[in-house]
Amino acid sequence: MAIFSAPFAYGSVSQLTSSKVDLVVVNKSESSMSIYHEGKIIKTYQIAMGDAPKGHKVKEGDQRTPQGRYILDYKKSDSAFYKSIHISYPNEEDRLRANALGVSPGGMIMIHGQNPNSSLTPEQAQQYNWTNGCIAVTNKEMDELWRVVEEGTPIEIWP
């Protein structure tokens, strides 16, 4: 899947300076993440996820990316994977589900950059699901997201 920019009033992410993204939507089945401003797609990115992307994250170590509505609640500039933006998983429902199953729900789910130890090019790495349940983009794309996504932005993760 190629990275593309959808038609948008600003023309590109770089022109989105005074306003910020107001919604991030991940479509796991399409390995894509779109950023929105006022109901319009600004850009769609190809993403990498965990080794077992289908289904909702249930427990720590299951290699799944959660599904549902969360908040991008903080940024981490010194991430092991370049930069990262934290997703507010687990929420109360996730904790209750894990508790009922007698497991830990896990945590530290992020949108982040590339694996610094990978021998693949950024474009090659995006062809594989290699995270532990996080959402990975290239470092260049992470820089772009870093500029336009503020803490407190909602994220919807769809199957």
C-alpha positions as MATLAB code, in Angstrom:
seq = 'MAIFSAPFAYGSVSQLTSSKVDLVVVNKSESSMSIYHEGKIIKTYQIAMGDAPKGHKVKEGDQRTPQGRYILDYKKSDSAFYKSIHISYPNEEDRLRANALGVSPGGMIMIHGQNPNSSLTPEQAQQYNWTNGCIAVTNKEMDELWRVVEEGTPIEIWP';
ca = [
       0.000    0.000    0.000;
       1.419    3.360   -0.968;
       1.352    6.336    1.339;
      -0.965    8.951   -0.079;
      -2.527   12.254    0.736;
      -6.261   12.500    0.325;
      -7.859   15.711   -0.971;
      -7.789   18.234    1.844;
      -8.357   21.969    2.158;
      -4.816   22.573    3.432;
      -3.259   20.533    0.612;
      -0.727   18.750    2.815;
       0.268   18.025    6.392;
       3.024   20.643    6.174;
       0.418   23.365    5.630;
      -1.482   22.292    8.756;
       0.321   24.662   11.107;
      -2.235   26.673   13.040;
      -4.642   23.753   13.498;
      -3.887   20.263   14.674;
      -5.203   16.804   13.977;
      -8.459   16.193   15.887;
      -8.791   12.417   15.295;
      -6.534    9.487   14.431;
      -8.129    6.333   12.972;
      -6.318    3.010   12.625;
      -7.780    0.365   10.336;
      -5.980   -2.822   11.373;
      -7.292   -4.956    8.500;
      -5.868   -2.459    5.997;
      -2.633   -1.794    7.960;
      -3.387    1.904    7.728;
      -3.656    4.932    9.977;
      -5.394    8.138    8.912;
      -5.191   11.540   10.526;
      -8.205   13.867   10.399;
      -8.959   17.551   10.823;
     -12.598   18.684   10.999;
     -13.875   15.398    9.558;
     -11.530   15.362    6.563;
      -8.652   12.969    6.021;
      -5.364   14.820    5.933;
      -3.142   11.822    5.246;
      -3.080    8.043    5.447;
       0.002    6.076    6.484;
       0.939    2.430    6.040;
       1.605    0.947    9.491;
       3.226   -2.097   11.034;
       1.674   -3.762   14.079;
       2.312   -6.836   16.231;
       2.790  -10.365   14.925;
      -0.843  -11.269   15.733;
      -2.794   -8.189   14.649;
      -6.266   -9.748   14.387;
      -8.563   -9.336   17.375;
      -8.533   -7.056   20.399;
      -5.576   -7.042   22.773;
      -6.537   -9.184   25.754;
      -3.342   -9.765   27.677;
       0.250   -8.734   27.970;
       2.442  -10.448   25.395;
      -0.324  -11.451   22.966;
       1.282   -9.361   20.163;
      -2.054   -7.649   19.437;
      -2.935   -4.013   18.980;
      -6.002   -3.005   21.018;
      -9.284   -2.042   19.371;
     -11.619    0.709   20.482;
     -11.484    4.402   21.308;
      -8.539    5.698   23.315;
      -6.633    8.937   23.844;
      -3.121    9.801   22.699;
      -2.192   10.929   26.172;
       1.527   11.739   26.127;
       4.583   11.996   23.901;
       7.960   10.378   24.565;
      10.890   11.985   22.741;
      13.471    9.453   24.002;
      11.691    6.282   22.889;
      13.674    3.145   22.057;
      11.939    3.370   18.667;
      12.865    6.965   17.784;
       9.878    8.939   19.163;
       6.524    7.695   20.405;
       3.007    8.819   21.273;
       1.319    6.780   24.009;
      -2.155    5.274   23.562;
      -4.265    5.213   26.751;
      -4.631    1.404   26.709;
      -5.747   -0.272   28.950;
      -8.995    1.500   29.738;
     -11.367    0.354   32.490;
     -13.143   -2.151   30.220;
      -9.788   -3.646   29.180;
      -8.751   -3.997   32.842;
     -12.046   -5.650   33.786;
     -11.793   -8.117   30.884;
      -8.212   -9.051   31.768;
      -9.086   -9.339   35.461;
     -11.977  -11.702   34.653;
      -9.531  -13.860   32.679;
      -6.918  -13.708   35.436;
      -4.308  -12.052   33.189;
      -2.501   -8.730   32.955;
      -3.898   -6.492   30.185;
      -0.421   -5.197   29.364;
       0.235   -1.606   28.469;
       2.753    0.782   26.936;
       1.032    0.680   23.548;
       2.444    3.432   21.358;
       2.567    4.901   17.905;
       6.311    4.934   17.285;
       9.112    5.090   14.744;
      11.464    2.493   13.381;
      13.440   -0.246   15.077;
      17.003    1.131   15.289;
      18.405   -2.431   15.082;
      16.623   -3.375   11.856;
      18.665   -4.036    8.728;
      15.629   -3.225    6.574;
      14.975    0.134    4.948;
      12.078    2.080    6.491;
       9.871    1.187    3.527;
      10.766   -2.528    3.742;
      10.105   -2.621    7.501;
       6.596   -1.249    6.968;
       5.746   -4.371    4.956;
       5.964   -6.580    8.089;
       4.197   -6.725   11.435;
       7.132   -6.577   13.824;
       6.026   -4.682   16.959;
       4.780   -6.134   20.248;
       1.327   -4.634   19.655;
       2.299   -1.043   18.962;
       1.708    0.901   15.755;
       4.886    1.687   13.808;
       5.530    4.278   11.111;
       8.798    5.478    9.601;
      10.869    8.011   11.528;
      10.129   10.649    8.897;
       6.386   10.004    9.337;
       6.804   10.055   13.121;
       8.335   13.546   12.851;
       5.309   14.615   10.819;
       2.867   13.148   13.360;
       4.844   14.694   16.228;
       4.178   18.162   14.780;
       0.442   17.802   14.146;
      -0.834   15.436   16.879;
      -1.250   16.948   20.329;
      -1.626   15.161   23.635;
      -5.325   14.541   24.265;
      -6.167   13.675   20.639;
      -8.607   10.746   20.367;
      -7.593    7.610   18.480;
     -10.017    4.981   17.172;
      -8.567    1.569   16.400;
     -10.818   -0.508   14.157;
     -10.545   -4.250   13.377;
];
